[in-house]
């Protein structure tokens, strides 16, 4: 991994195959001072349902942190960059 990229990815117990669902972002694109948001806050920001968010998480489309089995955190700027890269 190069030094100029940050690795934002899900905490995936699948091991080596988990790298396929990882989203690489330049460190300059991610603000270290941005407060992470929960699923409900991100859904409100993106104007999507919690089920749609869960599907995007499952497909590896968006970066997130898993705190517990049902508790996730997201950085809005990282999610917006990942979604913009899909288009």
VMD Tcl script that draws the C-alpha trace (Angstrom):
set ca {
  {0.00 0.00 0.00}
  {1.36 3.42 -0.85}
  {1.90 6.06 1.80}
  {-0.40 8.64 0.22}
  {-3.57 6.60 0.54}
  {-5.79 5.96 3.52}
  {-7.49 2.64 3.88}
  {-11.15 3.09 4.76}
  {-12.95 -0.23 4.81}
  {-15.39 -2.38 6.64}
  {-14.24 -4.51 9.53}
  {-14.72 -7.75 7.66}
  {-13.92 -11.12 9.26}
  {-13.63 -12.83 5.86}
  {-9.87 -12.35 5.86}
  {-7.89 -11.84 2.67}
  {-10.93 -11.73 0.37}
  {-12.17 -8.69 2.29}
  {-9.73 -6.48 0.35}
  {-12.06 -6.73 -2.65}
  {-14.68 -4.65 -0.84}
  {-12.26 -2.00 0.44}
  {-12.44 1.58 -0.75}
  {-9.07 3.36 -1.07}
  {-9.12 7.13 -0.59}
  {-6.32 9.69 -0.66}
  {-5.65 10.98 2.83}
  {-6.18 14.53 1.61}
  {-9.78 13.63 0.69}
  {-10.66 12.67 4.25}
  {-10.83 15.24 7.00}
  {-9.38 13.95 10.25}
  {-11.58 16.39 12.15}
  {-14.89 15.22 10.74}
  {-17.11 13.55 13.32}
  {-18.39 10.10 12.30}
  {-22.18 9.71 12.01}
  {-24.44 6.74 12.70}
  {-26.68 4.96 10.20}
  {-29.77 7.02 10.95}
  {-27.86 10.31 10.49}
  {-26.30 9.15 7.23}
  {-29.69 8.02 5.91}
  {-31.13 11.44 6.66}
  {-28.18 13.15 4.97}
  {-28.37 10.99 1.83}
  {-32.19 10.80 1.89}
  {-32.23 7.00 1.65}
  {-33.80 4.25 3.74}
  {-31.88 2.21 6.29}
  {-32.44 -0.88 4.12}
  {-30.79 0.84 1.14}
  {-27.85 1.77 3.37}
  {-27.57 -1.84 4.57}
  {-27.52 -3.04 0.95}
  {-24.76 -0.56 0.06}
  {-22.76 -1.77 3.08}
  {-23.23 -5.41 2.08}
  {-22.07 -4.73 -1.48}
  {-18.97 -2.89 -0.23}
  {-20.02 0.32 -1.97}
  {-19.45 2.60 1.02}
  {-16.75 2.73 3.71}
  {-17.80 2.21 7.32}
  {-16.70 1.10 10.78}
  {-18.50 -1.71 12.55}
  {-18.62 -1.06 16.29}
  {-20.92 -3.96 17.16}
  {-23.00 -6.35 15.07}
  {-25.70 -3.68 14.60}
  {-23.80 -0.46 15.27}
  {-21.97 1.28 12.41}
  {-20.25 4.64 11.91}
  {-19.55 6.51 8.69}
  {-17.62 9.57 7.60}
  {-19.95 11.58 5.35}
  {-17.15 12.92 3.14}
  {-15.79 9.38 2.54}
  {-19.24 8.04 1.68}
  {-19.90 10.92 -0.72}
  {-16.54 10.34 -2.46}
  {-17.26 6.60 -2.78}
  {-20.71 7.30 -4.24}
  {-19.30 9.89 -6.66}
  {-16.76 7.33 -7.90}
  {-19.63 4.99 -8.85}
  {-20.93 7.40 -11.47}
}
mol new
graphics top color blue
foreach p $ca { graphics top sphere $p radius 0.5 }
foreach p [lrange $ca 0 end-1] q [lrange $ca 1 end] { graphics top cylinder $p $q radius 0.2 }
display resetview
